[in-house]
Amino acid sequence: MYDAEDNIESAVSKLVELKPRCVIFVDACELNVRPGKIRMVPVAKTEYPFFTTHGIPLKVLCERMLPESQSWVLAVQPEQVEFSDALSPKVQWAAFTISEVIMKIMEEMKV
């Protein structure tokens, strides 16, 4: 598990060496649903605007650097899109829920 924070390119570079079959990125994404809602979206089906908070859009990174991997985004609908380190309560709850599920899966897999 890698925490890319605001440098997704660095995390993807580390993943390339591992040659994973499946990669799941957790990120805030515009889903046109209520804030805090979570969806699993194949990276190949994502669209990216001209402006992105990532230096290189995730879809482009995965197409170029992880072509053999199944890449997914565990997407959370943000409540606010201004630049900030703070999360709204609904998005905080979604993040907590995601982390709890991931930890449970890792425990069961004995990772």
N, C-alpha and C positions, 0 to 999 in steps of 0.2 A: 504494500500500500504506500503510495506517495502522496504527499501534500504539495500540490503544485502552487498553491496560493496564487500569485499573479504571474507565474512564469511557466505556463503550460508547455512551452517548447522544451524546457529543461527536463520535465517529467517524461515527455514523450521520447526524448533522446535516451533516457535510462531504460525505458520500456523496449526500445528497439533491440537492445542487447539480449533481452530475455526472450524475445520472439513469442509473446503470449498468444494463445488461441483466442482469448476474449479479454477485452479491456472495458471497464466501466468508469466513465468520468462522472463526477457529481458536480453540477454547476447550476447557477441560476439561468433560466431561459424564459423567453417570452413564449408562453403556451396559449395565451388568450383564455385562461381559466382563472378562478379565484386565487388570490395570494395564498401561498403555502401548499397548493396542490402539487402532487408529485406525479411524473410520468416517466416511463422508460422509453427512450426514443433511439432508434438506430442512428448512428452518426451519419450514415449515408443518406438518410432522409431529412437531415437538417438543412436549413437554409441559413445563410449568413448575410447580414447587411454589410454595406460598405464599411460602416463603423462597427468595431468589435472591441471589447476590452482586452482581448488577446492579441498579441502582435501578429500572429498568423491564425486565421480561423481554424478551429478544431477539425472541421471537415477536410480542409486542405492538408493539415498535418497528418491525419489518419490515412488519407488517400496516398500520400507520398511516402510516409515513414512506416506505416503499419498496414500495408496492403493485404497481408495474409491473415490479419486478426479481425475477429468480429468486434467492432467498436460500438459502444452504446453510451448514451448520456442519461444518467439518472437526473432528470431535470426538475427543478423547483421553480415555481412561478414566484417571482419577487413581488413585493408590495410597492416598493419604491425602486427607482432606477438611478437615482442620484448617486454619485460616488461617495461611499461611506463605508466604514468598517462595521457599523451597527446594523443588526438585523431586526426586522419587525418581529413582534411576538409570533405571528403566524408562521413566518419563515424560520424562526428559532425552533418552533415546535417541529416543523418538517425536518430540519437538520438533526434535531435530537432523535426523532423517529428513525431516520435513515441510519444514524450512527448506531443506535440500539440494534437494528436488524442486522447490520454488517457485523457487529461484534458477536451476535448470537450465531450467525453463520460461521464465522471464524472459529468460535469455540467448538461448534459441532464438527467442523473439519479438522480441528486440532492444529490450526495454523499458528 
